[in-house]
Each structure stands twice: as structure tokens, then as C-alpha cells.
Amino acid sequence: MLTNLKVKSNLLPGRHYQERFDQLSAMELRSIKDRLPLMHISFTPGRYSLTPKQAAEWDARLFWGDETVSMKTGDMATKWVRDLVHQGVQNWKEYRKNLRKELAFEWLWLFEELRAIDGEIPREIEAIIGELTKFLLDRNYSEPTIRQRLHAFNPRAFQMRKD
């Protein structure tokens, strides 16, 4: 599309190119504006120099940034943790087969991150945390070393339980 736009600009002489702006999409116009910043094309809401169709296309895509998504919106900051934990619990038998030290630390961190978010976690996850901890203890990691390593990932998240 942009290659065709460059060809159009080279083939149409002078003002004829600008007279065809109403036939272009808003994205094509934005590309022209980016390449030719002094071109009088306004993408500011309320001062559009776009056709109604182009303005609607531009508004629908929210490219000017008036609509932002915040990590504070809803559960955006925690949804990914819950999704990964859910996937991990569902596929734990498969993950257990290929468990390595680094993966064990990553899973522990993730499960403890969920604990930090929710305050408590289901017994099923507690059992997996126990397996992971035992896996690391069997590989000559002490509880303080495990705690220290996970604390380095995220100080607020990991607090190993003694029970």
C-alpha cells in the first residue's frame, strides 16, 4: 500500500496529487503527513482536514493516544499472572517431566506472585509449591538460598511458608 502511495505521488503532477486525498485512507494520509510534516493535513479532533469517512477511520483506530490502556484498569496488572498460573496448574504433569532448576524458580516465583496478589492460594497450588521446593532442596539449595533467589526476582512477592 505505501509503495503504491509513493508511486502515485511520483506519477501525479503538482496539485493533482493533493486533489486525490479524499480517495485515500486515513492511514495513507498519516503516512504522507509523516513523510511531509509541512503538508496541511490535520489529524487533531475537531480540526480535521479529513473527509467524514477518513475521520471515522482515524477515530476508530485511536492513533492519537486520547484513549490509553492503563495497567491500573481492571485486572490488567494481574490477569497475566492468573492466566499463567491456570495454565501451569492444568499442565503441571507435563511441566513436571521437564523440570529444571531455573524453571522451578520461575514457577515458584509465579505462584508466590499470585499469593502476593490474592493473599492466599488454592491447596492445589500449595502442593505444587511443595513439590518445587522439594525439587530444589534435593538439588542442594537451602531454604534461605531459595528465599534469597526469589526475593531477588521480586522482593514483595516471595515469602516461603514454613508449614
C-alpha positions as CSV (number, residue, x, y, z in Angstrom):
1,M,0.0,0.0,0.0
2,L,2.7,2.5,0.9
3,T,4.7,1.6,-2.1
4,N,1.7,2.3,-4.3
5,L,1.4,5.7,-2.4
6,K,4.9,6.6,-3.4
7,V,4.2,5.7,-7.0
8,K,1.1,7.8,-7.0
9,S,2.9,10.8,-5.7
10,N,5.6,10.4,-8.4
11,L,3.1,10.0,-11.2
12,L,0.6,12.8,-10.4
13,P,2.0,16.3,-11.1
14,G,1.8,19.1,-8.6
15,R,-1.7,19.8,-7.0
16,H,-3.3,16.8,-8.7
17,Y,-1.8,14.6,-6.0
18,Q,-3.4,16.7,-3.2
19,E,-6.8,16.7,-5.1
20,R,-6.9,12.9,-4.7
21,F,-6.5,13.0,-0.9
22,D,-10.2,12.3,-0.4
23,Q,-9.7,8.9,-2.1
24,L,-7.0,7.8,0.3
25,S,-7.5,6.1,3.6
26,A,-6.7,7.9,6.9
27,M,-3.6,5.6,7.3
28,E,-2.3,6.6,3.9
29,L,-2.8,10.2,4.7
30,R,-0.9,9.7,8.0
31,S,1.9,8.2,6.1
32,I,2.1,11.2,3.8
33,K,1.9,13.6,6.8
34,D,4.8,11.7,8.5
35,R,6.9,12.0,5.3
36,L,5.9,15.6,4.6
37,P,5.3,17.3,8.0
38,L,4.6,20.7,6.5
39,M,1.7,19.3,4.5
40,H,-1.6,20.9,5.7
41,I,-3.3,17.8,6.9
42,S,-4.8,17.9,10.4
43,F,-5.4,14.8,12.5
44,T,-6.5,16.9,15.5
45,P,-10.0,16.1,16.6
46,G,-12.4,19.0,15.9
47,R,-10.0,20.4,13.3
48,Y,-9.8,17.6,10.8
49,S,-8.9,18.2,7.2
50,L,-10.2,14.7,6.5
51,T,-13.3,13.5,4.9
52,P,-16.0,12.2,7.3
53,K,-15.1,8.6,6.2
54,Q,-11.4,9.2,6.9
55,A,-12.1,10.9,10.2
56,A,-14.3,7.9,11.3
57,E,-11.5,5.6,10.3
58,W,-8.9,7.6,12.2
59,D,-11.2,7.8,15.3
60,A,-11.8,4.1,15.3
61,R,-8.1,3.3,15.4
62,L,-7.4,5.7,18.3
63,F,-4.0,6.5,17.0
64,W,-3.6,9.9,18.6
65,G,-3.5,8.4,22.1
66,D,-6.5,10.0,23.8
67,E,-7.6,6.5,24.7
68,T,-4.9,4.8,26.7
69,V,-5.0,1.5,28.5
70,S,-3.6,1.6,32.0
71,M,-2.2,-1.3,33.9
72,K,-4.5,0.0,36.7
73,T,-7.6,-0.6,34.6
74,G,-9.5,-3.6,35.9
75,D,-7.2,-6.5,36.4
76,M,-4.7,-5.7,33.6
77,A,-1.8,-5.8,36.0
78,T,-2.7,-9.3,37.4
79,K,-4.6,-11.1,34.7
80,W,-1.4,-12.4,33.1
81,V,-0.3,-13.9,36.4
82,R,-3.6,-15.7,36.9
83,D,-3.6,-16.9,33.3
84,L,-0.1,-18.4,33.6
85,V,-0.9,-20.0,36.9
86,H,-4.1,-21.5,35.5
87,Q,-2.1,-22.9,32.5
88,G,0.6,-24.2,34.8
89,V,-1.8,-26.0,37.1
90,Q,-3.7,-27.5,34.2
91,N,-0.5,-28.8,32.6
92,W,1.6,-29.5,35.7
93,K,2.1,-33.2,35.0
94,E,3.6,-32.3,31.6
95,Y,5.8,-29.5,33.0
96,R,7.0,-31.7,35.9
97,K,8.6,-34.1,33.4
98,N,10.9,-31.4,32.0
99,L,11.6,-29.6,35.3
100,R,14.9,-27.9,35.6
101,K,16.3,-25.7,38.4
102,E,15.6,-22.4,36.5
103,L,12.1,-23.5,35.6
104,A,11.4,-24.4,39.2
105,F,12.4,-21.0,40.4
106,E,10.3,-19.3,37.7
107,W,7.2,-21.4,38.7
108,L,7.8,-20.7,42.4
109,W,8.0,-17.0,41.7
110,L,4.8,-17.1,39.6
111,F,2.9,-19.0,42.3
112,E,4.2,-16.7,45.0
113,E,3.3,-13.7,42.9
114,L,-0.3,-14.9,42.8
115,R,-0.1,-15.3,46.6
116,A,1.1,-11.7,46.9
117,I,-1.8,-10.5,44.7
118,D,-4.6,-12.6,46.3
119,G,-3.4,-13.1,49.8
120,E,-3.9,-16.8,49.6
121,I,-3.7,-19.6,47.0
122,P,-5.6,-22.8,46.5
123,R,-4.3,-26.1,48.1
124,E,-3.5,-27.5,44.6
125,I,-1.0,-24.7,44.1
126,E,0.3,-25.1,47.6
127,A,1.0,-28.8,46.8
128,I,2.9,-27.7,43.6
129,I,4.9,-25.2,45.6
130,G,5.8,-28.0,48.0
131,E,7.0,-30.2,45.0
132,L,9.0,-27.3,43.6
133,T,10.6,-26.6,46.9
134,K,11.4,-30.2,47.5
135,F,12.9,-30.4,43.9
136,L,15.2,-27.5,44.7
137,L,16.1,-28.8,48.2
138,D,17.0,-32.2,46.6
139,R,19.4,-30.3,44.3
140,N,21.4,-28.8,47.3
141,Y,19.6,-25.5,47.6
142,S,18.8,-24.5,51.1
143,E,15.6,-22.7,52.1
144,P,17.4,-19.4,52.8
145,T,19.1,-19.7,49.3
146,I,15.7,-20.3,47.6
147,R,14.1,-17.4,49.5
148,Q,17.1,-15.1,48.7
149,R,17.0,-16.0,45.0
150,L,13.2,-15.5,44.7
151,H,13.5,-12.3,46.7
152,A,15.9,-11.0,44.0
153,F,13.1,-11.5,41.4
154,N,10.6,-9.5,43.3
155,P,11.1,-8.6,46.9
156,R,7.4,-8.3,47.8
157,A,6.2,-11.5,46.2
158,F,8.0,-14.4,47.8
159,Q,7.7,-15.4,51.3
160,M,8.4,-19.1,51.7
161,R,6.0,-20.8,54.1
162,K,7.4,-23.0,56.9
163,D,4.3,-25.3,57.1
